[in-house]
Amino acid sequence: DAGVIQSPRHEVTEMGQEVTLRCKPISGHNSLFWYRQTMMRGLELLIYFNNNVPIDDSGMPEDRFSAKMPNASFSTLKIQPSEPRDSAVYFCASTPTLAGTEAFFGQGTRLTVV
Amino acid sequence: KQEVTQIPAALSVPEGENLVLNCSFTDSAIYNLQWFRQDPGKGLTSLLLIQSSQREQTSGRLNASLDKSSGRSTLYIAASQPGDSATYLCAVREGGSEKLVFGKGMKLTVNP
């Protein structure tokens, strides 16, 4: 298995533009997590899905952020409109459904909003 | 609310030392604890996973222990090498949910 795949690896966009980050979880994993990493705050959980259903989105910073999981092999995190303070590395992770199992992370998307 | 703490935030040691990295968490109701390694500009690589019913796990020069009742875990690195230089993060999987809550990590530098 190729692991968790995220795209793009790097994204530079202007303030106000829409940004869409993509994630393909490991096949057979039913839980998917989106994290944001900054120097100041470390890794913050934004939202997670189980069987394609959002379970907890309390970490989504504001309405500009939205996430979807239309099927078991694809998820998107969208920011509209983007702001410079959204600049961070966004990670996607997946695990099998059972809580006692290992989490695997993608390589991340480095977002820069100018 | 679960909080995970890693102290110190950074550590610099000479090659060959045996190291102990600490992780503490506030709520002992966890499914498991996982240690990760992150190299600069890279994603997170899982090192060890300890289930809540286990006391320790070993992989090569790494040994992780878990004392759930006291909310502590340690990652032991034997005979450290420059290639061990990275940021090490611990994370707990909360009981009752599937949330994985992270500490802020400890940046390790092993000098040749």
Interface residues (C-beta under 8 A of the other chain):
Chain A: S31 F33 Y35 G42 L43 L45 Y48 N50 I55 D56 F91 A93 T95 A99 G100 T101 E102 A103 F104 F105 G106 Q107 G108 R110
Chain B: Y31 N32 Q34 F36 G41 K42 G43 L44 T45 S46 L49 Q51 S52 L89 A91 R93 G95 S97 E98 K99 L100 V101 F102 G103 K104 G105
